Amino acid sequence: MLIGYARVSTPEQDLTPQLDALREAGCERTFSDKASGAKANRVGLADALSHARAGDVLVVWKLDRLGRTMKGLVDLAADLAERGIGFRSLTDGIDTAGTAGKLVFHIMAAMAEMERDLNRERTTAALMVARREGRVGGRKTVMTPKRLEAARKLLASGMPMREIAPAIGVSVPTLYRHLPAPEQESFVAEG
């Protein structure tokens, strides 16, 4: 099945020329958006992609109707190829049914994979440098030394953990994480 997708950037623009071209190309279903190509969440595109099945072909009037960034286009091309969905751009001459179109499609998919690998390598290298410098990623702990001291005093006074946590402004799991079981038992034994 040929599934058409049309997009214009603003509500004032007219989709008619694109929709006519998609119908002439034989699209049985068409989906559309009136939204910027830079916008990630486009309902019409999401509907077209969810409707497409292996063996179907996504047809656009022009490649830039799918998005503005090369990365976005490459990622979409890789996703379509992975799902067994063909792709055709009417004005750009890309059609994965032909050998040249398949080549372009596979090159785009390979570029997406390479970009993901490069991002992974850069992230790994940055994390290694940060660890060597003593920096640890993630969110800062809410359990300060002052709160931990207050928790120990309240625990020694016999107050239960589920009451201590809100009293010092942390969650119960955070309190348990910072006061391991042996430490808790020592306060109970002393009390």
C-alpha positions in Angstrom: 0.0 0.0 0.0 1.2 3.5 -0.8 0.8 5.8 2.2 1.2 9.5 1.6 2.5 12.2 4.0 2.2 15.9 3.4 3.3 18.8 5.5 3.3 22.6 5.5 5.0 24.7 8.1 2.2 27.2 9.0 -1.6 27.0 9.1 -1.9 29.6 6.4 -0.1 27.4 3.8 -2.0 25.2 1.5 -1.6 21.4 1.5 -3.6 20.9 -1.7 -0.7 20.7 -4.2 1.1 18.0 -2.1 -2.1 16.0 -1.5 -2.9 16.1 -5.2 0.5 14.9 -6.1 0.3 12.1 -3.6 -3.1 11.0 -4.9 -1.8 11.1 -8.5 1.1 8.9 -7.3 -1.5 6.3 -6.2 -1.5 6.8 -2.4 -4.5 5.0 -0.9 -4.2 6.8 2.5 -2.7 10.2 3.2 -1.8 11.9 6.4 -0.8 15.5 6.9 0.5 18.1 9.3 0.5 21.8 9.5 3.6 22.1 11.7 7.2 23.1 11.5 9.6 20.4 10.3 11.7 21.1 13.3 8.8 20.0 15.6 9.5 16.5 16.8 5.9 15.6 17.7 3.8 15.7 14.5 0.6 13.8 14.8 0.1 13.2 11.1 3.5 11.7 10.6 3.1 9.6 13.7 -0.2 8.3 12.4 1.3 7.6 8.9 4.2 5.6 10.5 1.9 3.7 12.8 -0.4 2.8 9.9 2.5 1.6 7.7 3.3 -2.2 7.7 6.1 -4.2 6.1 5.8 -4.0 2.4 4.1 -0.6 2.4 5.7 2.5 0.9 5.8 5.9 2.6 5.5 8.6 -0.1 6.2 12.3 0.3 6.1 15.1 -2.2 9.6 16.2 -1.2 12.2 14.9 1.2 12.2 18.0 3.4 8.5 17.4 4.2 9.7 14.7 6.6 11.9 17.1 8.6 14.6 19.7 8.6 17.6 18.0 10.0 19.7 15.4 8.2 19.9 13.4 11.4 16.1 13.3 11.7 15.8 12.1 8.1 18.5 9.5 8.5 17.0 8.2 11.7 13.6 8.0 10.0 15.1 6.2 7.0 16.8 3.7 9.2 13.5 3.0 11.1 11.6 2.5 7.9 14.3 0.1 6.5 14.3 -1.8 9.8 10.5 -2.2 9.6 10.6 -3.3 5.9 8.7 -0.2 4.8 9.7 1.4 1.5 10.2 5.1 0.9 9.6 7.3 -2.1 10.1 11.1 -2.6 8.2 12.3 -5.7 10.3 15.3 -6.5 13.7 14.1 -5.3 13.7 10.9 -7.3 14.3 8.6 -4.3 12.5 5.3 -4.5 13.6 2.3 -2.6 11.9 0.0 -5.1 14.8 0.7 -7.5 18.4 -0.2 -7.0 19.6 3.4 -6.7 16.9 4.3 -4.3 17.8 1.3 -2.1 21.4 2.4 -2.2 20.5 5.9 -1.0 18.2 4.5 1.7 20.9 2.1 2.9 23.5 4.9 3.0 21.1 7.0 5.1 20.6 4.1 7.4 24.4 3.5 7.7 24.9 7.2 8.5 22.3 6.9 11.3 24.1 3.9 12.7 27.5 5.6 12.5 26.1 8.7 14.2 24.7 6.6 17.1 28.0 4.8 17.4 30.0 8.1 17.4 27.6 9.6 20.1 28.1 6.5 22.2 31.9 6.7 21.9 32.0 10.4 22.7 29.7 9.8 25.8 31.9 6.9 27.0 35.1 8.9 26.6 33.6 11.9 28.4 32.4 9.7 31.3 35.9 8.2 31.6 37.5 11.6 31.8 35.0 12.8 34.4 35.6 9.7 36.6 39.3 10.2 36.4 38.8 13.7 37.6 36.7 12.5 40.5 33.4 13.7 39.1 30.4 11.3 39.2 27.4 11.7 37.0 23.8 11.6 38.1 21.7 13.6 40.4 23.1 15.0 43.6 22.0 13.2 46.7 19.4 14.8 48.9 20.9 13.1 52.0 23.3 15.7 53.4 25.7 15.0 56.3 23.4 17.2 58.5 20.3 15.1 57.5 22.2 11.8 58.1 23.2 13.0 61.6 19.6 14.0 62.4 18.4 10.6 61.1 20.8 8.8 63.4 19.7 10.8 66.4 16.0 10.2 65.7 16.7 6.5 65.1 18.6 6.3 68.4 15.6 7.9 70.2 13.4 5.0 68.9 11.5 6.8 66.1 10.6 4.4 63.3 12.2 4.9 59.8 8.9 5.6 58.1 8.5 8.7 60.4 12.1 9.8 60.3 12.2 10.1 56.5 9.5 12.8 56.2 10.8 14.5 59.3 14.2 15.1 57.7 12.9 15.7 54.2 13.9 12.5 52.3 12.1 9.5 51.0 12.0 6.2 53.0 14.1 4.3 50.3 16.7 7.1 50.5 16.9 6.8 54.2 17.3 3.0 54.0 20.0 3.4 51.4 22.0 5.7 53.6 21.4 3.8 56.9 22.1 0.2 56.0 20.5 -2.6 58.1 23.5 -3.3 60.4 23.5 0.4 61.4 19.8 0.4 62.0 20.1 -2.7 64.2 22.8 -1.1 66.3 20.5 1.8 67.2 17.6 -0.6 68.0 19.9 -2.7 70.2 21.3 0.3 72.0 17.8 1.8 72.5 
